[in-house]
Amino acid sequence: MTLLSTSLYPMLNHHIFWEKKPQFQFSVDTYDLWILFAVESGSFSYRIGTVEASAQMGDVVVCPPGVDFHRRVISALSFHFIGFTLGSFSGEPSKKIEDEQIFRSQLALSDHKLNIRHLERLADNLKFFKLYAEAGGDLLHHWQNHALNDIWFFCQQTEAAATDIEAQPADPLMERAKLYIQQNGCGEISMLKLANDLGISPVQLSRRFSKSTGVTPSSYLIHVRLEKAKSLLNETYLPLEQIAQACGFSNGFYLSRVFTKIMKISPSVYRKMNRV
């Protein structure tokens, strides 16, 4: 479990999003910056220093500068590659060096992974990175840096929250399932593949997901798609058929039927009401 030093903070240098990468261009690389790998889907194995481990959907791996990063794709990998430097609130060079050394030791003890407990918040921050992956400008860089800092400091808050013995522990595997559905729900998605990727049966997926979230995976998928549809109805003038395609529904008629049944209002009326 990694508890980040409160005196250190990340400063974004660059960001790249790779989608369904079948293999790394280099099996080993060394960087001048701190590097953060945030996995959206797929998996890879890695070795950083003497630590060997693997990462999958929802994991955030950090590699220090000047350290060989050995890695191999296990299954087609979609991930955010974020380079950053570390600043210090203390303003004392010697204190910063000491804190970095402590942080490196903490990373090694936790397989070089940050302690991400609330994957929905991570997903929101990574979604922001992805939206502006191809964009430029100082303002966008500023907001991407804000998202990076939110990931960084939220790790500390969740570590402290873990000491609350009254808290109901989340099912980590189902948190990964939720993240997968959030990120892939508006495209072609297979619950069978999701179950296989998680190493459980479809029946186990349905039972554990329902126990963890209170709804079935299919119901949660519909929720994700409807939220996207509501956003497009509010923010665009796209016809219903195009919105349906963008949200993973087979056609506009089916979207309208599901939308009306759950929202108790038709898509067209919803759009009019939210345009007033």
C-alpha positions in Angstrom: 0.0 0.0 0.0 1.5 3.3 -1.1 1.1 6.4 1.0 2.5 9.3 -0.9 4.6 12.0 0.8 2.4 15.0 1.4 5.5 17.2 0.6 5.8 16.0 -3.0 3.5 16.8 -5.9 3.6 15.9 -9.6 4.1 18.3 -12.5 2.9 17.0 -15.8 5.4 16.9 -18.7 3.5 15.0 -21.3 0.7 12.5 -21.9 0.0 9.8 -24.5 -2.9 7.4 -24.7 -2.3 4.1 -26.4 -5.2 1.9 -27.4 -5.1 -1.9 -27.8 -1.4 -2.0 -28.1 -0.3 -5.6 -29.0 3.2 -5.2 -27.8 5.7 -2.6 -26.6 8.1 -1.1 -29.1 10.9 -1.8 -26.7 10.9 -4.6 -24.1 13.0 -2.4 -21.7 13.3 1.4 -21.5 14.8 4.0 -19.2 13.3 7.4 -18.7 14.6 10.8 -17.6 11.2 11.6 -16.0 8.9 9.8 -13.6 6.5 7.7 -15.6 3.0 6.7 -14.8 1.2 3.8 -16.6 -2.6 3.9 -16.0 -4.2 0.7 -17.5 -7.7 1.0 -18.9 -7.9 -2.5 -20.4 -5.7 -5.5 -21.0 -2.7 -6.4 -19.0 1.1 -6.5 -18.9 4.0 -7.9 -16.8 6.9 -5.7 -15.7 10.1 -5.5 -13.8 11.3 -2.3 -12.2 14.5 -2.7 -10.3 14.2 -6.0 -8.3 10.3 -5.9 -8.3 8.5 -8.2 -10.7 4.7 -8.0 -11.0 1.8 -7.6 -13.5 -0.8 -4.9 -14.0 -4.3 -4.9 -15.4 -7.4 -2.8 -15.7 -7.5 -0.1 -13.0 -3.8 -0.4 -11.9 -1.5 2.6 -11.9 2.2 1.7 -12.1 4.9 4.3 -11.4 8.5 4.0 -12.6 11.2 6.4 -11.2 13.6 8.1 -13.5 16.9 6.4 -14.4 15.5 2.9 -13.6 15.2 0.2 -16.3 11.5 -0.5 -17.0 11.1 -4.1 -18.4 7.6 -4.8 -19.7 5.7 -7.3 -21.8 2.1 -7.1 -23.0 0.0 -10.1 -21.8 -3.2 -9.0 -23.5 -3.9 -6.1 -25.9 -3.2 -3.1 -23.8 -5.0 0.3 -23.6 -3.2 2.7 -21.2 -2.2 6.2 -20.4 1.5 7.0 -20.5 2.2 10.1 -18.4 5.6 11.7 -17.8 6.0 14.0 -14.9 8.5 15.6 -12.5 8.2 15.9 -8.8 8.0 19.2 -7.0 8.2 19.8 -3.2 6.2 22.0 -0.9 9.0 22.2 1.5 11.2 24.2 -0.9 14.3 22.6 0.7 16.4 20.6 -1.9 17.8 18.2 0.8 14.3 17.6 2.1 13.0 16.9 -1.4 15.8 14.4 -2.0 15.0 12.6 1.2 11.3 12.5 0.5 11.9 11.1 -3.0 14.1 8.4 -1.6 11.4 7.4 0.9 8.8 7.4 -1.9 11.0 5.2 -4.0 11.2 2.7 -1.1 7.4 2.8 -0.6 6.8 2.1 -4.3 9.1 -0.9 -4.2 7.1 -2.3 -1.3 3.8 -1.9 -3.2 5.1 -3.4 -6.6 5.5 0.2 -7.9 1.7 0.6 -7.9 -0.3 3.5 -6.5 -3.1 2.6 -4.1 -6.2 3.3 -6.1 -9.4 2.3 -4.1 -12.1 4.3 -5.9 -11.7 3.4 -9.6 -14.7 5.6 -10.6 -12.8 8.7 -9.6 -9.7 7.4 -11.4 -11.8 6.7 -14.5 -13.1 10.3 -14.5 -9.6 11.7 -14.4 -8.4 9.4 -17.1 -11.4 10.2 -19.2 -10.4 13.9 -19.1 -6.8 12.9 -20.2 -8.2 10.9 -23.1 -10.6 13.7 -24.3 -7.7 16.0 -24.8 -5.1 13.4 -25.8 -4.7 15.0 -29.2 -5.3 18.6 -28.1 -2.7 21.2 -27.2 -2.5 24.6 -25.5 -1.4 25.8 -22.1 -5.0 25.7 -20.7 -5.5 22.1 -21.5 -2.1 21.2 -20.1 -3.1 23.0 -16.9 -6.3 20.9 -16.6 -4.5 17.7 -17.4 -2.0 18.5 -14.6 -4.9 19.1 -12.3 -6.3 15.6 -13.1 -2.8 14.1 -12.4 -2.7 15.9 -9.0 -6.1 14.6 -8.2 -5.0 11.1 -8.8 -1.9 11.7 -6.8 -3.4 13.2 -3.7 -6.5 11.0 -3.7 -4.2 8.1 -3.1 -3.3 9.6 0.3 -6.9 10.1 1.2 -8.0 6.6 0.4 -5.0 5.2 2.3 -6.2 7.0 5.4 -9.7 6.0 4.8 -8.6 2.3 4.8 -8.1 2.6 8.6 -11.8 3.0 9.1 -12.8 -0.5 10.4 -16.4 0.4 10.1 -16.2 0.8 6.3 -17.6 -1.9 4.1 -14.7 -3.3 2.0 -15.3 -3.0 -1.7 -14.8 -6.0 -4.0 -11.7 -5.0 -6.0 -12.6 -7.4 -8.8 -16.0 -5.8 -9.2 -14.5 -2.3 -9.0 -12.5 -3.4 -12.1 -15.6 -4.7 -13.7 -17.4 -1.3 -13.2 -14.4 0.5 -14.6 -14.4 -1.7 -17.7 -18.1 -1.2 -18.3 -17.7 2.6 -17.8 -14.9 2.8 -20.4 -16.2 0.3 -22.9 -20.0 0.3 -22.4 -20.8 2.6 -25.4 -19.1 0.2 -27.8 -19.3 -3.5 -28.4 -18.9 -5.2 -25.0 -19.1 -8.8 -24.0 -19.8 -9.8 -20.4 -18.4 -13.3 -21.2 -15.1 -11.7 -22.2 -15.2 -9.5 -19.1 -15.7 -12.5 -16.9 -12.8 -14.3 -18.6 -10.5 -11.3 -18.2 -11.4 -11.2 -14.5 -10.8 -15.0 -14.1 -14.3 -15.9 -13.0 -17.4 -17.4 -14.6 -20.3 -15.3 -16.0 -22.5 -16.5 -13.1 -19.9 -15.4 -10.5 -19.6 -12.1 -12.3 -23.4 -11.5 -12.1 -23.6 -12.6 -8.4 -20.6 -10.7 -7.2 -21.4 -7.6 -9.2 -25.0 -7.5 -7.9 -23.8 -8.0 -4.3 -21.2 -5.2 -4.7 -23.3 -2.6 -6.5 -26.9 -3.6 -6.0 -27.5 -4.0 -9.7 -26.7 -6.6 -12.3 -23.9 -6.0 -14.8 -26.4 -5.6 -17.6 -28.4 -3.0 -15.6 -25.2 -1.1 -14.9 -24.3 -1.2 -18.6 -27.7 0.3 -19.5 -27.1 3.0 -16.9 -23.8 3.9 -18.4 -25.3 4.1 -21.9 -28.2 6.2 -20.8 -26.0 8.6 -19.1 -24.1 9.1 -22.3 -27.4 9.4 -24.2 -28.6 12.1 -21.8 -25.4 14.0 -22.3 -25.7 13.9 -26.1 -29.3 14.9 -25.9 -28.4 17.9 -23.8 -25.2 19.0 -25.5 -25.7 18.2 -29.2 -28.4 18.3 -32.0 -27.6 14.8 -33.2 -30.6 12.8 -34.3 -31.7 9.9 -32.1 -30.3 7.3 -34.5 -26.8 8.7 -34.3 -27.0 9.1 -30.5 -28.1 5.4 -30.3 -25.1 4.3 -32.3 -22.7 6.5 -30.2 -24.1 4.9 -27.0 -24.1 1.3 -27.9 -27.8 0.8 -28.7 -28.7 -1.1 -31.8 -31.0 1.7 -33.2 -32.9 4.8 -32.2 -36.2 2.9 -31.7 -34.6 0.6 -29.1 -32.9 3.6 -27.3 -36.2 5.4 -27.2 -38.0 2.4 -25.7 -35.3 1.8 -23.0 -35.0 5.5 -22.3 -38.8 6.0 -21.9 -39.1 2.9 -19.7 -36.4 3.9 -17.3 -36.6 7.7 -17.4 -40.4 7.8 -17.6 -40.0 10.4 -20.3 -39.2 10.1 -24.1 -35.8 11.3 -25.4 -37.4 14.1 -27.4 -39.3 15.5 -24.4 -36.2 15.2 -22.2 -34.2 17.2 -24.8 -36.8 19.9 -25.0 -37.1 20.2 -21.2 -33.3 20.5 -20.8 -33.0 23.1 -23.6 -35.4 25.5 -22.0 
